[in-house]
Amino acid sequence: MTGFSDPIVAAGVAGLPALYASGVSPVDVTEAYLARIERLDPAINAVVELDAAGARAEARASARRWAEGKARSPIDGAPIAVKANIGVEGLVHSAGIKAYARNVAPVDAACVARLRAAGAAILGTLNMHEAALGATNDNAFLGRCTNPHRAGFTPGGSSGGSAAAVAAGLCAAALGTDTMGSVRLPSSYCGVVGYKPALGAISTEGVTALSWTLDHVGVHARSAEDAALVARACGVGEVAAAENRPLAVLDLDGLVTLEPAVAEGFARTLDDLTSAGWRLERLRIEDLDLGALRRAGLLISEVEGGIEHRRALALDPEGFTPELRSLLAWGARQTPARLAEAYRLLTETRRKILVTTAPYAGILTPTTPQQAFAFDGAIPASQADLTALGNVLGAPTYALPSGEANGLPLSLHLIGRAEGATQALAARLSQALPSATVPEAFR
Amino acid sequence: MTGFSDPIVAAGVAGLPALYASGVSPVDVTEAYLARIERLDPAINAVVELDAAGARAEARASARRWAEGKARSPIDGAPIAVKANIGVEGLVHSAGIKAYARNVAPVDAACVARLRAAGAAILGTLNMHEAALGATNDNAFLGRCTNPHRAGFTPGGSSGGSAAAVAAGLCAAALGTDTMGSVRLPSSYCGVVGYKPALGAISTEGVTALSWTLDHVGVHARSAEDAALVARACGVGEVAAAENRPLAVLDLDGLVTLEPAVAEGFARTLDDLTSAGWRLERLRIEDLDLGALRRAGLLISEVEGGIEHRRALALDPEGFTPELRSLLAWGARQTPARLAEAYRLLTETRRKILVTTAPYAGILTPTTPQQAFAFDGAIPASQADLTALGNVLGAPTYALPSGEANGLPLSLHLIGRAEGATQALAARLSQALPSATVPEAFR
């Protein structure tokens, strides 16, 4: 992402050590982000709860470490915020649900503890779609979060606050969670990198579950390099291996309808990649039904989410919106055979795609069939149809900014295989793609 | 495996091209195996149905290709047999269940089609535990299959016929299936290599399902090299990457009770590996409950297997043994919440192990807590407790022969991460382990 006038914000994560070497201190960096949050967040409502005192203390400790040549990691001193379903010691752990308004996290989630151990300054928690079950981030309890690229437009969800905060330069990077696309979808709408590592690559301990089958923790950042640095600090361990196989471009004909701007942008991206020497091969996967897969994923999320929240649902039903209550109640009414068939569709789709795509280094699609849309319009049903493939596979996946259309971001979706090789692929692809532009009011 | 006097059998899979170069023909190879089956199978009952004519035709075609320098793959001409739940065109596809006694496969399973495309001569189908749901291979319909190492002893299961046939030198290699350990467990008891590639690495199309969540197709062979060659012919695509991380030795204290001979053999193997320069680190995974995991895996298999067989159960209940009927009926009586909790335990265990073992190239345990046992003794409940971890993870795994105790084989279990790196690890480990001995009557 290019266009921030403040060199601190422009440095993202990877550029910070060079700034420290030039005399900027981690304290300056945290102060710069805290000041931007105060000034700019009211326009988008991405931040839920700040821990300014805690972040400042961590920044001071980081400054001492850098001064002594004892930095703990490349992200030591980077100000990072996390989605409100990720526990941060002493802050409200609501998952965007009013019933948990007084649920203060007693300890950090495992991923937050890892970030702190790597030296990050944890700024606080970010807005999200209620319970992570939905993709508009129009949250009645936390308030609507807005896309920094256009007032009145959704940032996407469920990690809408995370993507919006990164796009608006309110933190160096953010953590989100992704059950059917909740990191990559808002990253697509907000023009930032969304990186969902493989299932289990980042621990979900201390994260409110929506679906233990499909949940992943992921990273929102302004570059693929930043995202990989933060993911490694969270425990993503595999190193890159040489990868010389071609990329498969999934044939979407009959699978999903792309908005014209998305279809045109995707075709342009493929042309650019081919010109740059990438080997791309169109791949048809037979009998893939993205709508059926979406319904299966939703059903599983409704059943598993219903189990996760059953105590709170019994104690404080009014603490859930009627829409969410009705989704979770639907899950509870399913038969074992119907539930088993939903798991079956997921697993058999996973097997089929793994077998079909074995010769390829990864799969390319647009990240979302549409760009960000107005809150007062209809909500497209297919928003997560492409991202959900990454959850079904449990594979490492990226949303990579790929230019703009009509003043709104476009995004390329990469579904990889091995973790390290996918990080390397994403970094190389990024270099061949037009970078996203910072929304004007946030430069 | 060493000790076969016939150079054709001693050549396994990888040694065949050198024999062809020295004047032996693929026709001689297939004839040698057909003659051994006729002479030696009556003692163990590993073979269910032979396709001698088909195998001979394929051997003749292979001979022409080698003569013309047009071999299709390194396994062109290798005689391979498959478990009776894998469809072979024109042969009975029973999955060891009497209800399917007249169910002739109309086409080859995807893995068999791949083997034929690579030039293999498909010999026929092999004995198995009824429906692949059990591990003794004491099959009332197909007859009991016996361990070639000792009369009256189980070969293990469910792919007992596959492991026994490879150990007895009745085929160059065999395919099996593995839901909680059904390739690796009989490989352990029979002293052969069992290789279960990652979930989806070999297609399960055309294979009778037990559990679509846990089923994998795998390979039984006499060396890790042979197993990798056959797996690659079946579509396992990933190539090896450099791997410099240590191996984790799972701390089994309180998790499972090892027979003294297995515990002593495993300790000896670890000593040998350490002496040979391997970096091994003992790893404790907290809150791992192998018994609970086994019950969850069985419950899921009973529910999913019940769905797979529901038509036959309704039409011909007497075609299933009362034991199998009762297991499948138990599955059908579960509530959705109980089933969801079983899936949950699997997924959360998978996440936990992935997070905990990220720094390691792989995990080592014994393959089975016990050695092969007598049919007339008690059946240990924990037989698949260690192998099941590989199915829960969906990771590539190996059973590697590691010497003998009391005249019966011992086996080392390797749970890897990336497919290619695991193949390379297994090959290197094999070189450091004592090779298995061919049972006397089959030399």
Interface residues (C-beta under 8 A of the other chain):
Chain A: A110 A198 L199 G200 A201 I202 S203 T204 E205 W212 T213 G235 V236 G237 E238 A241 A242 V303 E304 I307 A332 Q334 T335 P336 A337 R338 L339 A340 E341 Y343 R344 T347 E348 R350 R351 K352 I353 L354 V355 A358 P359 R417 A418
Chain B: A110 A198 L199 G200 A201 I202 S203 T204 W212 T213 G235 V236 G237 E238 A241 A242 V303 E304 I307 A332 Q334 T335 P336 A337 R338 L339 A340 E341 Y343 R344 T347 E348 R350 R351 K352 I353 L354 V355 A358 P359 R417 A418
